[in-house]
Amino acid sequence: MKNILVAVDFSAASRKATDYAAALASSFNAKMQLIHAYYIPVPVGDTPGYIPLSLEEVHQENEAMMQREIEYLAANYTISVDGFVRNGTTISVVKELAKELKTDLLIMGMKGAGKTGGIFGSTVVSAIRKMNIPLLVIPEDSGFSFIKHITFAADFVEKAGQKPYKLLEEFINHFNADLQVLHVQKNEAVMQGAEVAGKVAAEVNFSRLKHSFHTMVDENVERGITDFIATNRTDLLVMVAHHHNIFQRWFGTEHSRNMVYQVKVPLLVLHDE
């Protein structure tokens, strides 16, 4: 992993993600870049009460906040950091810059459920759904710790190729972590044929890694994952976002989007496309 991009909005949750990213970049000896996107809508006609905003003034203010963030990191970490401030929607700006910088990992902060302010929350969900860059989501109450235990939540229905596992394998090898492969079944019945085939494929993909398989039985997959994490030490939760698989469907409904708020540990989202 050579390039880490962090989306920042200068909130407390954003700072938590920045601290985590800085520690990770230091550990991997990776380059770290910060990106802040701001958006000023174009006024329509003579809207009553509208106060003209100077794009230059807004940009300069955001540049000043970015500079303070860079100075904070320079004072607390021995890493090199670049900062970018661009006008536009967060997803479009981040996606464009990530491609420009050949980003290996995007990191974003996540506020807890019910908290307000900042760009994160729905933006994180949008990033998961609309971007295929590996995304590490850092909960506001989570701090960096040496990653020794990784839980990979697998549905075994979709067969992933090797692509999504490359970064996961890099994390495991770098930290000498153990991998817990978790499958949540909705009933006590044996796995369906497609799930059995998926597990066999997973065995092949993880054959070079220290790993173990675990099964939770719960009608609610989301709850099964959180219950497993509550009773099994997990420093990093990993999921693969296939096209149209259960993970994508989770983030397609209001209820299941709560998953990203409920997780108390860093969540690494990988993509199989």
Contacts in CASP RR format, 6 or more apart in sequence:
PFRMAT RR
TARGET T0000
AUTHOR 0000-0000-0000
METHOD contacts of the structure
MODEL  1
MKNILVAVDFSAASRKATDYAAALASSFNAKMQLIHAYYIPVPVGDTPGY
IPLSLEEVHQENEAMMQREIEYLAANYTISVDGFVRNGTTISVVKELAKE
LKTDLLIMGMKGAGKTGGIFGSTVVSAIRKMNIPLLVIPEDSGFSFIKHI
TFAADFVEKAGQKPYKLLEEFINHFNADLQVLHVQKNEAVMQGAEVAGKV
AAEVNFSRLKHSFHTMVDENVERGITDFIATNRTDLLVMVAHHHNIFQRW
FGTEHSRNMVYQVKVPLLVLHDE
1 28 0 8 1.000
1 30 0 8 1.000
1 104 0 8 1.000
1 105 0 8 1.000
1 167 0 8 1.000
1 170 0 8 1.000
2 30 0 8 1.000
2 31 0 8 1.000
2 104 0 8 1.000
3 30 0 8 1.000
3 31 0 8 1.000
3 33 0 8 1.000
3 101 0 8 1.000
3 102 0 8 1.000
3 103 0 8 1.000
3 104 0 8 1.000
3 105 0 8 1.000
4 21 0 8 1.000
4 24 0 8 1.000
4 25 0 8 1.000
4 28 0 8 1.000
4 30 0 8 1.000
4 31 0 8 1.000
4 32 0 8 1.000
4 33 0 8 1.000
4 103 0 8 1.000
4 104 0 8 1.000
4 105 0 8 1.000
4 107 0 8 1.000
5 33 0 8 1.000
5 34 0 8 1.000
5 35 0 8 1.000
5 94 0 8 1.000
5 97 0 8 1.000
5 98 0 8 1.000
5 101 0 8 1.000
5 103 0 8 1.000
5 105 0 8 1.000
5 106 0 8 1.000
5 107 0 8 1.000
6 17 0 8 1.000
6 18 0 8 1.000
6 21 0 8 1.000
6 32 0 8 1.000
6 33 0 8 1.000
6 34 0 8 1.000
6 35 0 8 1.000
6 106 0 8 1.000
6 107 0 8 1.000
6 108 0 8 1.000
7 14 0 8 1.000
7 17 0 8 1.000
7 35 0 8 1.000
7 36 0 8 1.000
7 37 0 8 1.000
7 90 0 8 1.000
7 94 0 8 1.000
7 106 0 8 1.000
7 107 0 8 1.000
7 108 0 8 1.000
7 109 0 8 1.000
7 119 0 8 1.000
7 120 0 8 1.000
7 123 0 8 1.000
7 127 0 8 1.000
8 14 0 8 1.000
8 17 0 8 1.000
8 18 0 8 1.000
8 34 0 8 1.000
8 35 0 8 1.000
8 36 0 8 1.000
8 66 0 8 1.000
8 69 0 8 1.000
9 36 0 8 1.000
9 118 0 8 1.000
9 119 0 8 1.000
9 120 0 8 1.000
10 36 0 8 1.000
10 65 0 8 1.000
10 69 0 8 1.000
11 111 0 8 1.000
11 117 0 8 1.000
11 118 0 8 1.000
11 120 0 8 1.000
12 140 0 8 1.000
13 109 0 8 1.000
13 110 0 8 1.000
13 111 0 8 1.000
13 112 0 8 1.000
13 115 0 8 1.000
13 118 0 8 1.000
13 120 0 8 1.000
13 138 0 8 1.000
13 140 0 8 1.000
14 109 0 8 1.000
14 118 0 8 1.000
14 120 0 8 1.000
16 109 0 8 1.000
16 138 0 8 1.000
16 139 0 8 1.000
16 140 0 8 1.000
16 141 0 8 1.000
16 142 0 8 1.000
16 143 0 8 1.000
17 107 0 8 1.000
17 108 0 8 1.000
17 109 0 8 1.000
17 110 0 8 1.000
17 138 0 8 1.000
18 34 0 8 1.000
18 69 0 8 1.000
18 73 0 8 1.000
19 76 0 8 1.000
19 143 0 8 1.000
19 144 0 8 1.000
20 107 0 8 1.000
20 136 0 8 1.000
20 138 0 8 1.000
20 142 0 8 1.000
20 143 0 8 1.000
20 144 0 8 1.000
20 266 0 8 1.000
21 32 0 8 1.000
21 107 0 8 1.000
21 136 0 8 1.000
21 138 0 8 1.000
22 32 0 8 1.000
22 73 0 8 1.000
22 76 0 8 1.000
22 77 0 8 1.000
22 79 0 8 1.000
22 81 0 8 1.000
23 77 0 8 1.000
23 144 0 8 1.000
24 30 0 8 1.000
24 107 0 8 1.000
24 144 0 8 1.000
25 31 0 8 1.000
25 32 0 8 1.000
25 77 0 8 1.000
25 79 0 8 1.000
26 77 0 8 1.000
26 78 0 8 1.000
26 79 0 8 1.000
27 174 0 8 1.000
28 174 0 8 1.000
30 104 0 8 1.000
31 80 0 8 1.000
31 82 0 8 1.000
32 73 0 8 1.000
32 79 0 8 1.000
32 80 0 8 1.000
32 81 0 8 1.000
32 82 0 8 1.000
33 81 0 8 1.000
33 82 0 8 1.000
33 83 0 8 1.000
33 84 0 8 1.000
33 97 0 8 1.000
33 101 0 8 1.000
33 103 0 8 1.000
34 66 0 8 1.000
34 69 0 8 1.000
34 70 0 8 1.000
34 81 0 8 1.000
34 82 0 8 1.000
34 83 0 8 1.000
34 84 0 8 1.000
35 83 0 8 1.000
35 84 0 8 1.000
35 85 0 8 1.000
35 86 0 8 1.000
35 93 0 8 1.000
35 94 0 8 1.000
35 97 0 8 1.000
36 62 0 8 1.000
36 65 0 8 1.000
36 66 0 8 1.000
36 83 0 8 1.000
36 84 0 8 1.000
36 85 0 8 1.000
36 86 0 8 1.000
37 86 0 8 1.000
37 87 0 8 1.000
37 88 0 8 1.000
37 89 0 8 1.000
37 90 0 8 1.000
37 92 0 8 1.000
37 93 0 8 1.000
37 94 0 8 1.000
37 119 0 8 1.000
38 58 0 8 1.000
38 59 0 8 1.000
38 62 0 8 1.000
38 85 0 8 1.000
38 86 0 8 1.000
38 87 0 8 1.000
38 88 0 8 1.000
39 87 0 8 1.000
39 88 0 8 1.000
39 89 0 8 1.000
39 90 0 8 1.000
40 53 0 8 1.000
40 55 0 8 1.000
40 58 0 8 1.000
40 87 0 8 1.000
43 50 0 8 1.000
43 52 0 8 1.000
55 87 0 8 1.000
59 85 0 8 1.000
59 87 0 8 1.000
62 85 0 8 1.000
63 85 0 8 1.000
66 83 0 8 1.000
66 84 0 8 1.000
66 85 0 8 1.000
69 83 0 8 1.000
70 81 0 8 1.000
70 82 0 8 1.000
70 83 0 8 1.000
73 79 0 8 1.000
73 81 0 8 1.000
74 81 0 8 1.000
84 97 0 8 1.000
86 93 0 8 1.000
86 97 0 8 1.000
87 93 0 8 1.000
90 119 0 8 1.000
90 123 0 8 1.000
90 126 0 8 1.000
90 127 0 8 1.000
91 123 0 8 1.000
91 126 0 8 1.000
91 127 0 8 1.000
91 130 0 8 1.000
91 131 0 8 1.000
94 106 0 8 1.000
94 127 0 8 1.000
94 131 0 8 1.000
95 130 0 8 1.000
95 131 0 8 1.000
95 133 0 8 1.000
97 103 0 8 1.000
98 106 0 8 1.000
98 131 0 8 1.000
98 133 0 8 1.000
103 133 0 8 1.000
104 134 0 8 1.000
104 167 0 8 1.000
105 133 0 8 1.000
105 134 0 8 1.000
105 135 0 8 1.000
105 136 0 8 1.000
105 167 0 8 1.000
106 127 0 8 1.000
106 131 0 8 1.000
106 133 0 8 1.000
106 134 0 8 1.000
106 135 0 8 1.000
106 136 0 8 1.000
107 135 0 8 1.000
107 136 0 8 1.000
107 137 0 8 1.000
107 138 0 8 1.000
108 120 0 8 1.000
108 123 0 8 1.000
108 124 0 8 1.000
108 127 0 8 1.000
108 135 0 8 1.000
108 136 0 8 1.000
108 137 0 8 1.000
108 138 0 8 1.000
109 120 0 8 1.000
109 124 0 8 1.000
109 137 0 8 1.000
109 138 0 8 1.000
109 139 0 8 1.000
109 140 0 8 1.000
110 120 0 8 1.000
110 121 0 8 1.000
110 124 0 8 1.000
110 137 0 8 1.000
110 138 0 8 1.000
110 139 0 8 1.000
110 140 0 8 1.000
110 260 0 8 1.000
110 261 0 8 1.000
111 117 0 8 1.000
111 118 0 8 1.000
111 120 0 8 1.000
111 121 0 8 1.000
111 140 0 8 1.000
111 261 0 8 1.000
112 139 0 8 1.000
112 140 0 8 1.000
112 141 0 8 1.000
112 261 0 8 1.000
113 258 0 8 1.000
113 261 0 8 1.000
113 262 0 8 1.000
114 261 0 8 1.000
115 140 0 8 1.000
121 260 0 8 1.000
121 261 0 8 1.000
124 135 0 8 1.000
124 137 0 8 1.000
124 260 0 8 1.000
125 251 0 8 1.000
125 257 0 8 1.000
125 260 0 8 1.000
127 135 0 8 1.000
128 135 0 8 1.000
128 241 0 8 1.000
128 251 0 8 1.000
128 260 0 8 1.000
128 269 0 8 1.000
129 248 0 8 1.000
129 251 0 8 1.000
129 252 0 8 1.000
132 271 0 8 1.000
132 273 0 8 1.000
133 271 0 8 1.000
134 167 0 8 1.000
134 268 0 8 1.000
134 269 0 8 1.000
134 270 0 8 1.000
134 271 0 8 1.000
135 268 0 8 1.000
135 269 0 8 1.000
136 266 0 8 1.000
136 267 0 8 1.000
136 268 0 8 1.000
136 269 0 8 1.000
137 260 0 8 1.000
137 263 0 8 1.000
137 266 0 8 1.000
137 267 0 8 1.000
137 268 0 8 1.000
137 269 0 8 1.000
138 266 0 8 1.000
139 263 0 8 1.000
139 264 0 8 1.000
139 265 0 8 1.000
139 266 0 8 1.000
139 267 0 8 1.000
141 264 0 8 1.000
142 264 0 8 1.000
142 265 0 8 1.000
142 266 0 8 1.000
145 235 0 8 1.000
146 175 0 8 1.000
146 235 0 8 1.000
147 171 0 8 1.000
147 175 0 8 1.000
147 177 0 8 1.000
147 235 0 8 1.000
147 236 0 8 1.000
148 175 0 8 1.000
148 176 0 8 1.000
148 177 0 8 1.000
148 178 0 8 1.000
148 233 0 8 1.000
148 235 0 8 1.000
149 177 0 8 1.000
149 178 0 8 1.000
149 180 0 8 1.000
149 232 0 8 1.000
149 233 0 8 1.000
149 234 0 8 1.000
149 235 0 8 1.000
149 236 0 8 1.000
150 168 0 8 1.000
150 171 0 8 1.000
150 172 0 8 1.000
150 177 0 8 1.000
150 178 0 8 1.000
150 179 0 8 1.000
150 180 0 8 1.000
150 234 0 8 1.000
150 235 0 8 1.000
150 236 0 8 1.000
150 237 0 8 1.000
150 238 0 8 1.000
151 180 0 8 1.000
151 182 0 8 1.000
151 225 0 8 1.000
151 228 0 8 1.000
151 229 0 8 1.000
151 232 0 8 1.000
151 234 0 8 1.000
151 236 0 8 1.000
151 237 0 8 1.000
151 238 0 8 1.000
152 168 0 8 1.000
152 179 0 8 1.000
152 180 0 8 1.000
152 181 0 8 1.000
152 182 0 8 1.000
152 238 0 8 1.000
152 239 0 8 1.000
153 182 0 8 1.000
153 184 0 8 1.000
153 225 0 8 1.000
153 237 0 8 1.000
153 238 0 8 1.000
153 239 0 8 1.000
154 181 0 8 1.000
154 182 0 8 1.000
154 183 0 8 1.000
154 198 0 8 1.000
154 199 0 8 1.000
154 202 0 8 1.000
154 240 0 8 1.000
155 183 0 8 1.000
155 184 0 8 1.000
155 195 0 8 1.000
155 221 0 8 1.000
155 245 0 8 1.000
155 246 0 8 1.000
155 247 0 8 1.000
156 183 0 8 1.000
156 191 0 8 1.000
156 194 0 8 1.000
156 195 0 8 1.000
156 196 0 8 1.000
156 197 0 8 1.000
156 198 0 8 1.000
156 199 0 8 1.000
156 202 0 8 1.000
157 194 0 8 1.000
157 195 0 8 1.000
157 198 0 8 1.000
157 245 0 8 1.000
157 246 0 8 1.000
158 240 0 8 1.000
158 242 0 8 1.000
158 245 0 8 1.000
158 272 0 8 1.000
159 197 0 8 1.000
159 198 0 8 1.000
159 201 0 8 1.000
160 201 0 8 1.000
160 205 0 8 1.000
160 240 0 8 1.000
160 242 0 8 1.000
160 272 0 8 1.000
161 205 0 8 1.000
161 272 0 8 1.000
162 205 0 8 1.000
163 271 0 8 1.000
163 272 0 8 1.000
164 240 0 8 1.000
164 270 0 8 1.000
164 271 0 8 1.000
164 272 0 8 1.000
165 205 0 8 1.000
165 206 0 8 1.000
165 270 0 8 1.000
167 268 0 8 1.000
167 270 0 8 1.000
168 179 0 8 1.000
168 238 0 8 1.000
168 268 0 8 1.000
168 270 0 8 1.000
169 208 0 8 1.000
169 209 0 8 1.000
171 177 0 8 1.000
171 236 0 8 1.000
171 268 0 8 1.000
172 178 0 8 1.000
172 179 0 8 1.000
172 209 0 8 1.000
172 210 0 8 1.000
173 209 0 8 1.000
177 235 0 8 1.000
177 236 0 8 1.000
178 210 0 8 1.000
178 211 0 8 1.000
178 212 0 8 1.000
179 206 0 8 1.000
179 209 0 8 1.000
179 210 0 8 1.000
179 211 0 8 1.000
179 212 0 8 1.000
180 211 0 8 1.000
180 212 0 8 1.000
180 214 0 8 1.000
180 232 0 8 1.000
180 234 0 8 1.000
181 202 0 8 1.000
181 206 0 8 1.000
181 211 0 8 1.000
181 212 0 8 1.000
181 213 0 8 1.000
181 214 0 8 1.000
182 214 0 8 1.000
182 215 0 8 1.000
182 216 0 8 1.000
182 225 0 8 1.000
182 228 0 8 1.000
183 191 0 8 1.000
183 195 0 8 1.000
183 199 0 8 1.000
183 213 0 8 1.000
183 214 0 8 1.000
183 215 0 8 1.000
183 216 0 8 1.000
184 215 0 8 1.000
184 216 0 8 1.000
184 217 0 8 1.000
184 218 0 8 1.000
184 221 0 8 1.000
184 224 0 8 1.000
184 225 0 8 1.000
184 228 0 8 1.000
185 191 0 8 1.000
185 215 0 8 1.000
185 216 0 8 1.000
185 217 0 8 1.000
185 218 0 8 1.000
186 217 0 8 1.000
186 218 0 8 1.000
186 219 0 8 1.000
186 221 0 8 1.000
187 217 0 8 1.000
187 219 0 8 1.000
188 217 0 8 1.000
191 199 0 8 1.000
199 213 0 8 1.000
214 228 0 8 1.000
214 232 0 8 1.000
216 224 0 8 1.000
216 225 0 8 1.000
216 227 0 8 1.000
216 228 0 8 1.000
218 224 0 8 1.000
218 227 0 8 1.000
221 246 0 8 1.000
221 250 0 8 1.000
222 250 0 8 1.000
222 256 0 8 1.000
222 258 0 8 1.000
222 259 0 8 1.000
222 262 0 8 1.000
225 237 0 8 1.000
225 259 0 8 1.000
226 262 0 8 1.000
226 263 0 8 1.000
228 234 0 8 1.000
229 237 0 8 1.000
229 263 0 8 1.000
229 264 0 8 1.000
229 265 0 8 1.000
234 265 0 8 1.000
235 265 0 8 1.000
235 266 0 8 1.000
236 265 0 8 1.000
236 266 0 8 1.000
236 267 0 8 1.000
236 268 0 8 1.000
237 263 0 8 1.000
237 265 0 8 1.000
237 266 0 8 1.000
237 267 0 8 1.000
237 268 0 8 1.000
238 267 0 8 1.000
238 268 0 8 1.000
238 269 0 8 1.000
238 270 0 8 1.000
239 247 0 8 1.000
239 267 0 8 1.000
239 268 0 8 1.000
239 269 0 8 1.000
239 270 0 8 1.000
240 247 0 8 1.000
240 269 0 8 1.000
240 270 0 8 1.000
240 271 0 8 1.000
240 272 0 8 1.000
241 247 0 8 1.000
241 248 0 8 1.000
241 269 0 8 1.000
241 270 0 8 1.000
241 271 0 8 1.000
241 272 0 8 1.000
242 248 0 8 1.000
242 272 0 8 1.000
242 273 0 8 1.000
243 272 0 8 1.000
243 273 0 8 1.000
249 256 0 8 1.000
250 256 0 8 1.000
250 257 0 8 1.000
250 259 0 8 1.000
251 257 0 8 1.000
251 259 0 8 1.000
251 260 0 8 1.000
260 267 0 8 1.000
END
